[in-house]
Amino acid sequence: MSATDRERWDARHAAVGTGTPMPPDGLRGRLDLLPGGPGPADRNGLPAGGRALDVACGRGAVAVWLAGRGFAVDAVDVSGAGLASARALAAAEGARVRFLEADLDAGLPVTGPYDVVVCQRYRNPALYPALAGALAPGGLLVLTVLSEVGDEGGRFRAAPGELAVAFPQLATVDHREGDGEATFLARRP
């Protein structure tokens, strides 16, 4: 990612301040798809929900929401300003999240396995194999990107059907395209 891109995201995140914890768009109304759930630690001391990764986490709304549901969360973003807001949100909510500043064009700075991998509004087809590879058996991928379907094209938008063919090693739970967005939910067998 160029320095200009990083600066653009820093300015965008700094302008809007701290967010509110919320589920990823692809899971709204479908929270039953999440593994585990809120509750005490399991017998190994891990949070009841397992491990979660929020890729391109921005201001941390999804990462903090996942932490509030018992997941041990790693959250990655290129924007220092976004991560500062994310840390403030986590502190305000009493959530424990490990935030990492990294350029995702260089790949994922973490390794799995994760029970949930979320990536929304960041499209990098070169990262698709790493997203799938980070999932634990039975793990859930929740991916929402901008799409050409129902909108104009552009370099940041997925072509029609892109997500459906990008993850052949996963079992598709749901795939929707329209109104300029594509959402893909899948599990590692």
Secondary structure, DSSP 4 states (H G I P E B T S, - for coil): --HHHHHHHHHHHHHH--------GGGTT-GGGSSS-SSS--TTS--TTEEEEEET-TTSHHHHHHHHTTEEEEEEES-HHHHHHHHHHHHHHT--EEEEE--GGG--SS---EEEEEEES---GGGHHHHHHTEEEEEEEEEEEEBSTTS---TTSBPTTHHHHH-TTSEEEEEEEETTEEEEEEE--
